[in-house]
């Protein structure tokens, strides 16, 4: 469920893809190794008993309560959807959507016409802070 969308139009009046209203974020959150034990797709029986990372539950449910959109985006396959939904519910996660089939292996490079911010999980959910970092951008020939 995507909520709080602002309609946009180009200068000719044609509709464009909407954006979220100011202050609302779409959180795309990995599951294995980010909110719980890292369970490979080859061992789906372990998915129901994965150990929860408590700070992830608190942080994500707070984001949900604040009105942000929570989408779990996982490399688990469609055949793991029911196990995943059962585990998320059993552990109390609040979310809006669940996307299966993210490419495996990491080193993600996201290209989009909307603003994308990335946060690499390093073992603990804490407050997010702003930090200046080097990023790759398309060369528009103006620099």
C-alpha positions, -999 to +999 in steps of 0.1 A: +000+000+000+017+032-011+003+063+006+008+100+007+016+104-030+018+139-046+008+141-083+033+156-107+029+170-142+054+180-168+054+215-184+029+203-211+005+191-184+012+153-188+011+132-157+045+120-143+052+093-118+041+106-084+064+113-055+058+109-018+049+140+002+077+158+021+090+138+051+077+104+041+101+077+030+099+043+012+121+020+032+133-010+012+147-034+037+166-067+032+157-096+055+185-122+058+215-108+077+198-074+081+167-080+104+176-116+114+201-144+109+214-148+074+196-178+060+204-190+025+176-200+001+191-235+000+180-240+036+144-227+038+136-249+068+157-225+089+137-195+078+109-201+103+134-202+132+158-174+123+169-153+153+154-118+152+176-087+156+156-068+182+169-033+173+156-039+137+121-047+150+120-015+171+134+008+144+113-006+116+080-006+136+088+030+147+092+040+110+059+023+102+042+042+131+057+075+119+039+069+085+067+057+064+062+029+038+079-003+048+088-028+020+108-059+027+129-066-004+146-100-002+166-125-023+143-152-011+122-167-039+084-168-043+084-203-030+097-188+004+069-162+006+047-180+030+076-189+054+087-153+052+052-139+060+048-163+089+082-153+104+075-116+100+041-119+116+054-141+144+081-116+152+058-086+151+070-067+121+047-041+106+050-036+069+032-027+037+047-049+011+071-078+005+091-081-027+107-115-034+135-123-059+160-095-053+192-106-072+216-124-049+252-115-043+252-079-032+270-051-050+237-034-059+237-005-082+203+012-084+194+035-113+162+054-110+147+088-120+137+094-083+161+102-054+177+070-040+195+070-007+213+038+005+223+027+040+245-003+044+236-024+074+266-029+096+253-050+125+229-026+144+199-005+137+205+030+151+193+065+143+201+075+107+225+104+103+234+124+072+269+120+059+287+133+028+300+104+007+314+099-028+288+084-052+288+075-089+266+097-112+260+098-149+284+122-167+262+149-181+292+165-198+290+197-177+318+190-152 
